[in-house]
Amino acid sequence: MKGKPDSKAALQEAWEEAGLAKIKGSVERIGTYFYEKAYRKSKNKPVFVKTYLAEAKTFKTKFPEAGQRKLKWVKPKRAAKMVKEPSLRQTFKDLAKNKL
């Protein structure tokens, strides 16, 4: 997001996509990964993603993308089994082992 530090953009995305309203403490960058984003009217484009860790204090049930998302809260070990991107999978595995 132009004009926002990466950590603030991550919190904005967490609000829009999952309803994260408040956090405890700081936001910490914990990893990166790449993927190909598919577009309907143009070619796929590579995307570089920075991942952040934040401890949730409150969530809201009404948030911008609530109707587009089905939320399922899982532990990092389970999350590692649910994602395709190898780097993101490793980030979740490291979280599960308390390496991050």
Secondary structure, DSSP 8 states (H G I E B T S, - for coil): -TTS-HHHHHHHHHHHHH-EEEEEEEEEEEEEEEEEE--SSS--EEEEEEEEEEEEEEE-S--TTGGG-------HHHHHHH---HHHHHHHHHHHTT--
